[in-house]
Amino acid sequence: MRRTALLIALVLAAGACSPAESGDTTTSQASSTTVVDTTTTSLEPTTTVSDGFPAAIAAANGEVMIEERPDRIVSLSATATEILFAIGASDQVVAVDETSDYPEEVPTTDLSGYEPNIEAIAGYEPDLVVVSDDLGDVIAGLVAIDITVIQQPVAQTLDDTYAQIEQLGAATGHVAEAAEVVGDMQIGIDEILASIDAPLGTSFYHELDNSFFSVTSETFIGLIYSLAGLVNIADEAEGAGTGYPQLSAEHIIESDPDLIFLADTKCCGESPATVAARPGWDQLSAVSNDSVIALDDDIASRWGPRVVDFLAVIVDSVNALETSGS
């Protein structure tokens, strides 16, 4: 429960500080400075920036000037860590926070993105720190001791994800690799969506933890389900306006979702068997049709390259439901 409450608080905080306006990612070349703007939501990915430095990055925390290729990067964001490794910047990363667990070779430490310790971060002598949230005024604290910081908050759209990947590409000197990652994601998503065979009105419940916190279609997670054309039972629940309502067992049972996705297999030990054992849940369509899907908590909560894997699980589950004739 504490994990979910903290996760939701962080996501809401990130959303509150995200710009309200939407617009295109802009890329311009002024003198020899690469400029990449990813401060807005619903961004179009950029692929025309150069690998040159200095690079001016218009991040969520304002314009950040990176004078030369960083060689000692600290990531306090599990999603940013995945992006950095995906674009080929792994040899530049010297430390990552305790939640960064993918890929296996990441240099995980006891650094915390939730309760950042400026002295501990500085101990790794970073020339670039990437954060998702500005908790404890970590950005100001690091900037005060001349450490460059880029903030990349929770994505609101897939275009935001693409823009953040390309931003880190420009910030680390891996522009071409970042563009390739974005292109592969776009192709993968298109292929997955082309394979979907979802009956109209197929409903689902996404479980964040076993106290029934869920997500609505207004969240990034909910957006991925929307791509597959699914109906979210949390959208009409009490508290849906927060994006992360806590559903009641009664609401879930009455809604009788066709599919149940468990994003609490690691944190809470939930499984199709534990769901079936809940009072009254054995009568749910998803339970009786073997349509309770155990997700990887991490893949289902991050907005980096593995969002393609998340979507693939969703679509495979939908197609399996249709094949079974449920």
C-alpha positions in Angstrom: 0.0 0.0 0.0 2.8 2.4 0.9 4.5 1.7 -2.5 1.3 2.5 -4.4 0.5 5.6 -2.4 4.0 6.9 -3.0 3.9 6.0 -6.7 0.6 7.8 -7.2 1.8 10.9 -5.2 4.9 11.1 -7.4 2.9 10.7 -10.7 0.4 13.4 -9.6 3.2 15.7 -8.6 4.8 15.3 -11.9 1.6 15.9 -13.7 0.9 19.0 -11.7 4.2 20.5 -12.8 3.9 19.5 -16.5 3.1 22.3 -18.9 -0.6 22.7 -19.7 -0.1 23.6 -23.3 0.7 21.2 -26.0 2.9 21.8 -29.1 5.5 20.4 -31.3 9.0 19.5 -30.3 11.3 22.2 -31.8 14.8 21.7 -32.9 17.0 24.6 -34.1 20.7 25.2 -34.7 22.0 28.4 -33.3 25.7 28.8 -34.0 27.3 25.5 -32.9 24.8 24.8 -30.1 22.3 22.0 -30.5 18.9 22.9 -29.1 16.2 20.4 -28.2 12.9 21.4 -26.7 10.9 18.8 -24.9 9.0 20.9 -22.3 5.6 20.5 -23.8 3.3 17.6 -23.9 2.0 15.8 -27.0 5.3 16.4 -28.8 6.4 15.3 -32.2 9.7 13.4 -32.1 12.8 15.1 -33.5 15.5 13.4 -35.5 17.4 16.3 -37.0 19.6 17.4 -34.2 23.4 16.8 -34.3 25.7 15.0 -31.9 27.5 18.3 -31.4 28.2 20.1 -28.1 27.5 22.4 -26.5 23.8 21.3 -26.5 21.1 23.4 -25.1 18.3 21.2 -23.8 14.9 22.8 -23.0 14.0 20.4 -20.3 11.2 20.5 -17.7 13.5 22.3 -15.4 14.3 25.0 -17.9 17.1 25.4 -20.5 20.0 23.2 -19.6 23.4 23.8 -21.3 25.6 20.8 -21.7 29.0 22.0 -22.7 30.6 18.6 -23.6 29.7 15.0 -23.8 29.0 13.8 -20.3 31.0 10.8 -19.1 29.7 10.4 -15.5 25.9 10.2 -15.6 23.8 9.5 -12.6 20.2 8.5 -13.2 17.5 8.9 -10.5 14.8 7.7 -12.8 14.2 4.0 -13.7 12.7 5.1 -17.0 15.6 7.4 -17.9 18.0 4.6 -17.0 16.3 2.2 -19.5 16.5 4.9 -22.1 20.1 5.7 -21.6 21.0 2.0 -22.0 18.8 1.6 -25.0 20.4 4.5 -26.9 24.0 3.2 -26.2 25.0 5.5 -23.4 25.6 2.7 -20.9 29.4 3.4 -20.7 28.7 6.9 -19.6 26.4 5.9 -16.7 28.2 5.5 -13.4 25.3 5.2 -10.9 21.6 4.7 -10.9 18.9 4.8 -8.2 17.7 1.8 -6.3 14.6 1.3 -8.5 16.6 1.1 -11.7 16.8 -2.6 -12.3 16.9 -2.9 -16.0 18.8 -4.0 -17.9 20.7 -6.4 -15.7 24.1 -4.6 -16.1 22.9 -1.3 -14.7 25.1 0.1 -11.8 22.3 0.0 -9.2 23.1 1.8 -6.0 21.2 2.8 -2.8 20.6 6.3 -4.2 17.0 7.2 -4.0 14.9 9.2 -6.4 12.2 9.4 -3.8 14.3 10.8 -1.0 17.4 12.1 -2.9 20.5 12.9 -0.9 22.6 15.6 -2.6 25.8 14.7 -0.9 25.5 11.0 -1.8 24.7 11.9 -5.4 27.7 14.3 -5.6 29.9 11.6 -4.3 29.8 9.9 -7.7 31.2 13.1 -9.2 28.5 13.3 -12.0 28.7 15.7 -14.9 25.0 15.0 -15.6 22.1 13.9 -13.4 18.8 12.8 -14.8 15.7 13.0 -12.5 12.0 12.5 -13.0 10.8 14.5 -10.0 12.2 17.4 -8.2 11.7 16.0 -4.7 13.5 17.7 -1.8 14.5 20.5 -4.2 17.2 18.1 -5.5 17.6 20.1 -8.8 18.4 23.4 -7.0 20.7 21.6 -4.6 22.7 20.0 -7.4 22.8 23.1 -9.6 24.1 25.0 -6.6 27.2 22.8 -6.6 27.6 23.1 -10.4 26.1 19.7 -11.3 24.0 19.7 -14.5 20.5 18.3 -14.1 17.9 17.3 -16.7 14.3 16.7 -15.4 12.1 14.3 -17.4 8.7 14.0 -15.7 6.2 11.2 -16.3 5.2 11.1 -20.0 1.6 12.0 -20.8 1.7 10.6 -24.4 3.8 8.4 -26.5 5.1 11.4 -28.3 6.4 12.6 -24.9 8.3 9.3 -24.6 9.8 9.7 -28.0 10.8 13.3 -27.3 12.5 12.3 -24.0 14.4 9.5 -25.8 15.7 12.0 -28.4 16.4 14.6 -25.7 18.7 12.1 -23.9 20.2 11.2 -27.2 21.2 14.9 -27.8 22.4 15.3 -24.2 24.7 12.3 -24.4 25.9 12.4 -28.0 23.7 9.5 -29.2 21.3 11.3 -31.5 21.3 8.6 -34.3 20.9 5.8 -31.8 18.0 7.6 -30.1 16.3 8.1 -33.4 16.7 4.4 -34.2 15.1 3.5 -30.8 12.1 5.8 -31.5 11.7 4.4 -35.0 11.8 0.8 -33.8 9.2 1.6 -31.1 6.9 3.2 -33.7 7.2 0.3 -36.1 6.7 -2.2 -33.2 3.6 -0.4 -32.0 2.1 -0.2 -35.5 2.6 -3.9 -36.0 1.1 -4.8 -32.7 -2.0 -2.7 -33.2 -2.4 -4.1 -36.7 -2.7 -7.5 -35.2 -5.5 -6.7 -32.7 -8.9 -8.4 -33.0 -10.8 -6.9 -30.1 -14.5 -7.2 -29.9 -16.3 -3.9 -29.4 -16.8 -3.1 -25.7 -14.1 -5.4 -24.3 -13.5 -4.2 -20.7 -10.6 -4.4 -18.4 -9.4 -3.7 -14.9 -5.8 -2.7 -14.2 -4.7 -3.3 -10.6 -1.9 -1.2 -9.2 -2.0 -3.0 -5.8 -4.2 -5.3 -3.8 -6.1 -2.5 -2.2 -7.6 -1.9 -5.7 -5.9 1.3 -6.8 -6.2 1.5 -10.5 -5.7 3.9 -13.4 -8.1 5.8 -15.7 -7.7 6.4 -19.5 -6.4 9.9 -18.7 -3.1 8.4 -17.4 -0.1 7.2 -19.5 -0.8 3.6 -18.5 -4.5 4.1 -19.4 -3.5 5.5 -22.8 -1.7 2.3 -23.7 -4.9 0.3 -23.1 -6.9 2.8 -25.1 -4.7 2.2 -28.1 -6.0 -1.4 -28.0 -9.6 -0.1 -27.9 -10.4 -1.4 -24.5 -13.0 0.0 -22.1 -11.6 0.9 -18.7 -13.9 0.2 -15.7 -12.0 2.8 -13.6 -13.2 5.6 -15.8 -16.6 5.7 -14.2 -15.5 4.9 -10.7 -15.6 7.3 -7.7 -12.4 9.4 -7.7 -11.7 8.9 -11.4 -10.8 12.5 -11.7 -7.5 11.9 -9.9 -6.5 9.5 -12.6 -5.7 6.9 -9.9 -8.9 6.0 -8.1 -9.2 3.4 -5.5 -11.9 1.1 -6.6 -14.2 -0.9 -4.4 -14.5 -4.7 -4.7 -18.2 -4.1 -5.3 -17.5 -1.8 -8.3 -15.1 -4.3 -9.8 -17.5 -7.2 -9.4 -20.5 -5.2 -10.7 -18.4 -4.1 -13.7 -17.4 -7.7 -14.4 -14.4 -6.9 -16.6 -13.5 -9.2 -19.5 -9.8 -8.8 -18.7 -7.9 -8.2 -15.4 -4.3 -7.0 -15.6 -2.2 -7.4 -12.4 0.6 -4.8 -12.0 1.2 -5.9 -8.4 2.8 -9.3 -8.9 6.2 -8.1 -7.6 5.1 -5.7 -4.9 2.2 -7.7 -3.5 2.6 -11.2 -4.7 -0.7 -11.2 -6.6 -1.5 -13.8 -9.2 -4.5 -15.3 -11.1 -4.8 -17.8 -8.2 -4.9 -15.1 -5.5 -7.5 -13.1 -7.5 -9.7 -16.2 -7.9 -9.6 -16.7 -4.1 -11.0 -13.3 -3.3 -14.6 -13.4 -2.1 -17.0 -13.3 -5.0 -14.3 -12.9 -7.6 -14.5 -16.5 -8.8 -17.7 -15.6 -10.7 -16.0 -12.8 -12.7 -15.8 -13.3 -16.4 -12.1 -12.6 -16.4 -11.5 -15.3 -13.8 -13.8 -18.0 -15.3 -12.2 -17.4 -18.7 -8.6 -17.5 -17.5 -8.2 -13.9 -18.5 -6.4 -12.6 -15.5 -2.9 -11.5 -16.7 0.1 -11.2 -14.5 2.2 -8.3 -15.6 5.7 -7.2 -14.8 5.1 -4.3 -12.4 8.1 -2.4 -13.7 7.3 -2.7 -17.4 3.7 -1.7 -16.7 4.7 1.5 -14.8 7.5 2.9 -16.9 7.2 5.0 -20.1 10.4 4.0 -21.8 11.2 1.7 -24.7 9.6 -1.3 -23.0 6.2 0.2 -23.4 6.1 -1.8 -26.6 6.4 -5.0 -24.6 3.5 -3.8 -22.4 1.3 -3.1 -25.3 2.2 -6.5 -26.8 1.0 -8.3 -23.6 -2.3 -6.4 -23.7 -3.0 -7.1 -27.4 -2.0 -10.8 -27.0 -4.4 -11.1 -24.1 -7.2 -9.4 -26.1 -6.6 -11.7 -29.0 -6.5 -14.8 -26.8 -9.9 -13.7 -25.4 -11.3 -13.4 -28.8 -9.9 -16.8 -29.9 -11.5 -18.5 -26.9 -14.8 -17.1 -28.0 -15.4 -15.4 -24.6 
